[in-house]
Amino acid sequence: MKLNGLHHVTAVTARAQENFAFYTQVLGMRLVKKTVNQDDVSAYHLFYADKLGSPGTDLTFFDWALGPNRNGPGSIAATALRVPSRTALEWWDAHLTRQGIKHSGIVDLYGHQLINFTDPEGQHLSLVNDEGAAEAGVPWEKSTIPAEYAITGLYASTLIVRRLEPTEYVLTEVMGYKRAAEYETSPNERTIVYELDGGGAGKEIWVIEQPDQPGGQLGAGGVHHIAFRVANAGEQQYWRDRLVSSGLSVSDFIDRFYFRSIYFRIPGGMLFEIATDGPGFTADEDLETLGEQLALPPFLEPHRISIEAGLKPIETVMPV
């Protein structure tokens, strides 16, 4: 049984309103769910995705008042998002420049054409030409970005480790990834590309080995965890059993209402999740109005008044 690639990436913002403006207005993603961190209801949990909130398209944020992130060994250091063509990358090159966002221009890296840049809090992002790969997300017709250039999902996540071998063992021997390529990026640093099913959109992990750098420190502009896709609870049970039999410490099944999750840490300390594709974000909201109001799963709904009282209001209705 195989994992189906990346499900979502969850990062940290300390400026939720600015975060909303950047990811919806500048990057053109749709806010498909405004809810709270179910383990810390004093914090928003914002989900940006395609029109439908499809698994594999979600970039999400916990709203925590932390200091700036510092990447280093132990960090999930960058997120690559997919766009459909070289022409799209050329459009984004010009768009980011118009928006005053510093970026790399179009570069060739790890066998891909991409643009590197950061969000306003310093989170490392890339836009990757997925060459029209299948299973792309559905562009939102109300997006600020023309549909033919739109971000249509996750491409890859980048990890930083001090020692490659323990992480490689989990990725290849436990999770089913294959080592595909190696790049020497400096005398004391190398990057290894790992792939599922031949790689491509949503099915790559890029691992940077930095043996001599100080460890990372999670903060605003950093990534908290990454999640991998399974179709249903039966597949998730298989993967929990497999992880436990491999000696990893794995959480119990947690019903997040929009999907079901298990969590585990890999060597080096990075937090991974395996999440089911459903039920999805229309479980409690109409597709047309996703993300406009604070949504709470049924087990938190009785506490709505106190939860709302503890949140700083943010405006998440797109301007007309």
Secondary structure, DSSP 8 states (H G I E B T S, - for coil): ----SEEEEEEEES-HHHHHHIIIIIS--EEEEEEEETTEEEEEEEEEESTT--TT-EEEEEE----B-B-STT-EEEEEEEES-HHHHHHHHHHHHHTT--EEEEEEETTEEEEEEE-TT--EEEEEE-TT-SS-----TT-SS-GGG---SEEEEEEEES-HHHHHHIIIIIS--EEEEEEEEETTEEEEEEESTT--TT-EEEEEE-TTS---B--BTSEEEEEEEESSHHHHHHHHHHHHHTT--B---EE-SSSEEEEEE-TTS-EEEEEES-S-GGGSS-GGGTTSSB---TTTGGGHHHHHHTS-----S---
